[in-house]
Amino acid sequence: MIVADGLSLEGVYPEVSFEAGKGSLTVVTGPAGSGRTSLLLTLAGRMKPTTGTLTVAGHTSPRAIRKAAALALVDGVTDFDRALTVKEHLRERRRRPYMSALETAGLTASEHARAGELDREQRVRLGLALALLDEPQVIVADNIDLGLPDDRCAVMWDLLRQLTAEGNTVVAAAVEAPAGIGNLVELA
């Protein structure tokens, strides 16, 4: 599903090589400023690497990769309009009925809640629901563990594992990876 070979962005993240199969969870870890978000954007076809090759779902062109990969919540890139409701965000992107995407992402907040009223976990879940509306082959999510206590982080990792069990390939970034992750990309 994803093959990165010698992928790097000069001055942002070092050379990275890994493979992620269909239905797998890959975790990108590293401290703030290590290039995690930029690597995720590269893997989703939104940022051009300086060196290396990338194939996502059999595609090598950024345009085709963008169609195969959907961004969930990526701070500074997919930020929500704080004044819009959950329903308004979903209707902006709706390509199909969105209730199943909300259920899959486990978002229990009211459709009438404004994005600015959502806590961090709810925003991540809304981002995942929006990504699912694109029916992607790859879902990219940033800062899964940001501002969440350990027990809520564990719940979010379980959700991402559930998405992989349904056939989605997920690449998620975090400061620390949860236990039991087989596909780990560590940035210094």
C-alpha positions as CSV (number, residue, x, y, z in Angstrom):
1,M,0.0,0.0,0.0
2,I,2.8,2.5,1.0
3,V,6.4,2.1,-0.1
4,A,8.8,4.9,0.9
5,D,12.4,4.5,-0.2
6,G,15.0,7.1,0.9
7,L,12.3,9.7,1.3
8,S,13.5,13.0,2.8
9,L,12.8,16.7,2.9
10,E,16.0,18.6,3.3
11,G,16.2,20.4,6.6
12,V,12.9,19.0,7.7
13,Y,13.0,15.2,8.1
14,P,15.9,12.7,7.5
15,E,15.8,9.9,5.0
16,V,13.0,7.4,5.7
17,S,12.4,4.0,4.2
18,F,9.5,1.7,5.2
19,E,6.6,-0.3,3.8
20,A,3.1,-0.5,5.1
21,G,0.7,-3.1,3.8
22,K,-3.1,-2.8,3.3
23,G,-4.9,-2.7,6.7
24,S,-1.8,-1.8,8.7
25,L,-1.1,0.8,11.3
26,T,2.2,2.7,11.0
27,V,3.2,5.1,13.7
28,V,5.6,8.0,13.1
29,T,7.2,9.2,16.3
30,G,9.6,11.9,17.3
31,P,9.8,15.1,19.3
32,A,8.3,18.4,18.2
33,G,10.2,19.8,15.3
34,S,11.4,16.4,14.1
35,G,9.4,16.6,10.8
36,R,6.5,14.2,11.7
37,T,3.8,16.4,10.2
38,S,5.8,17.1,7.1
39,L,6.4,13.4,6.6
40,L,2.7,12.7,6.9
41,L,1.9,15.4,4.4
42,T,4.5,13.9,2.0
43,L,2.9,10.5,2.5
44,A,-0.5,12.0,1.6
45,G,0.8,13.6,-1.5
46,R,0.5,17.2,-0.1
47,M,4.3,17.9,0.2
48,K,7.0,17.2,-2.3
49,P,10.1,15.3,-0.9
50,T,13.6,16.4,-1.8
51,T,14.9,12.9,-2.3
52,G,13.6,9.4,-2.5
53,T,10.6,7.7,-4.0
54,L,7.0,7.2,-2.8
55,T,4.3,4.8,-3.9
56,V,0.9,4.9,-2.3
57,A,-1.8,2.5,-3.4
58,G,0.2,1.8,-6.6
59,H,0.5,5.6,-7.4
60,T,3.6,7.7,-7.6
61,S,2.2,11.0,-8.8
62,P,1.2,13.5,-6.0
63,R,-2.1,14.1,-7.6
64,A,-3.0,10.4,-7.7
65,I,-1.7,9.9,-4.1
66,R,-3.9,12.8,-2.9
67,K,-6.9,10.9,-4.3
68,A,-5.9,7.7,-2.4
69,A,-4.9,9.3,0.9
70,A,-7.2,11.3,3.1
71,L,-6.0,13.7,5.9
72,A,-7.8,13.3,9.2
73,L,-6.9,16.0,11.8
74,V,-3.6,17.6,10.9
75,D,-3.1,20.7,13.0
76,G,-2.4,23.8,11.0
77,V,-3.6,22.1,7.8
78,T,-7.1,20.7,8.3
79,D,-8.2,23.0,11.2
80,F,-11.9,23.3,11.7
81,D,-13.8,26.6,11.5
82,R,-14.6,27.0,15.2
83,A,-17.9,28.7,14.4
84,L,-19.3,25.9,12.2
85,T,-21.1,22.9,13.7
86,V,-20.2,19.3,13.3
87,K,-23.0,18.9,10.9
88,E,-21.9,21.9,8.8
89,H,-18.4,20.5,8.6
90,L,-19.7,17.2,7.4
91,R,-22.1,18.7,4.9
92,E,-19.3,20.7,3.3
93,R,-17.4,17.4,2.5
94,R,-20.4,15.1,2.1
95,R,-20.0,12.6,-0.7
96,R,-22.3,10.1,0.9
97,P,-24.4,9.9,4.0
98,Y,-22.2,10.8,6.9
99,M,-23.8,9.0,9.9
100,S,-21.8,5.8,9.3
101,A,-18.6,7.8,9.3
102,L,-19.5,9.4,12.6
103,E,-20.3,6.0,14.1
104,T,-17.1,4.5,12.8
105,A,-15.1,7.4,14.2
106,G,-17.0,7.1,17.5
107,L,-18.0,10.8,17.6
108,T,-20.8,11.1,20.1
109,A,-20.9,15.0,20.2
110,S,-24.1,16.5,19.0
111,E,-24.2,17.4,15.3
112,H,-25.2,20.9,16.5
113,A,-22.0,21.4,18.6
114,R,-19.7,24.0,17.2
115,A,-16.2,22.8,16.4
116,G,-14.8,25.3,18.9
117,E,-16.7,23.5,21.7
118,L,-15.2,20.1,20.9
119,D,-12.4,18.8,23.1
120,R,-9.2,17.4,21.5
121,E,-10.4,13.8,21.3
122,Q,-13.7,14.9,19.7
123,R,-11.7,17.0,17.1
124,V,-9.6,14.0,16.2
125,R,-12.7,11.8,15.9
126,L,-14.3,14.5,13.7
127,G,-11.2,14.6,11.5
128,L,-11.3,10.8,11.1
129,A,-15.0,11.0,10.2
130,L,-14.3,13.6,7.5
131,A,-11.4,11.5,6.2
132,L,-13.6,8.4,6.0
133,L,-16.1,10.3,3.8
134,D,-13.5,10.3,1.1
135,E,-13.5,6.5,1.2
136,P,-9.6,6.6,1.1
137,Q,-7.2,3.7,0.9
138,V,-4.9,5.5,3.3
139,I,-5.8,7.7,6.3
140,V,-3.2,10.1,7.7
141,A,-3.7,11.5,11.2
142,D,-1.4,13.8,13.2
143,N,-0.7,14.2,16.9
144,I,-2.9,11.4,18.1
145,D,-1.5,11.7,21.6
146,L,-1.5,15.5,21.9
147,G,-3.1,16.7,25.1
148,L,-4.8,13.4,25.9
149,P,-4.4,11.5,29.1
150,D,-3.0,7.9,28.8
151,D,-6.4,6.2,29.0
152,R,-7.9,8.3,26.2
153,C,-4.8,7.8,24.1
154,A,-5.3,4.1,24.5
155,V,-8.9,4.5,23.3
156,M,-7.7,6.5,20.2
157,W,-5.1,3.8,19.3
158,D,-7.8,1.2,19.6
159,L,-10.0,3.2,17.2
160,L,-7.1,3.4,14.7
161,R,-6.5,-0.4,15.0
162,Q,-10.3,-0.9,14.4
163,L,-10.0,1.2,11.2
164,T,-7.1,-1.1,10.0
165,A,-9.2,-4.2,10.8
166,E,-11.8,-2.8,8.4
167,G,-9.1,-2.7,5.6
168,N,-7.9,0.9,6.0
169,T,-4.2,1.6,6.0
170,V,-3.5,4.2,8.7
171,V,-0.4,6.3,9.3
172,A,-0.5,8.3,12.5
173,A,2.0,10.5,14.3
174,A,2.6,10.8,18.0
175,V,5.3,11.8,20.4
176,E,5.3,8.3,21.8
177,A,4.1,5.1,20.1
178,P,1.8,2.7,22.0
179,A,3.0,-0.7,22.9
180,G,2.7,-3.4,20.3
181,I,3.2,-1.4,17.2
182,G,5.0,-3.4,14.6
183,N,5.4,-0.7,12.0
184,L,7.2,2.2,13.6
185,V,9.1,5.1,11.9
186,E,11.2,7.0,14.4
187,L,12.4,10.6,13.6
188,A,15.1,12.2,15.8
